[in-house]
Amino acid sequence: MTNYLTSDDFKKAMTDIDNRFVRVEARLEQTATKVDVESVKAEVHKMDASIKTWMLATVLTIIGTMLAAIFGVAQVMTPAATAAPAAPIIIQLPGPLPAPTTPAE
């Protein structure tokens, strides 16, 4: 026995196919076109470049801050330069006085 489609079965199948086709067409309107994909791609590339720039700037800032902190700590940790000691005070006494002479009479 062979299962043949009747006219009513065929109409029902075609109606079902038409309904499915309408749903597919509705979904196609929501999908992105090639132009949409290219514009999103360009925006992502632009954002990627911007993120790279910010990352580089942030890393350089962190390195600069660390170097400044290390230099500052090194300056604080080095002993202060001591002033040269003052020259000692030297008092020179006069040489021995000659013995007093008695006056001649």
MODELLER restraints for C-alpha pairs under 7 A, 6 or more apart:
rsr = mdl.restraints
at = mdl.atoms
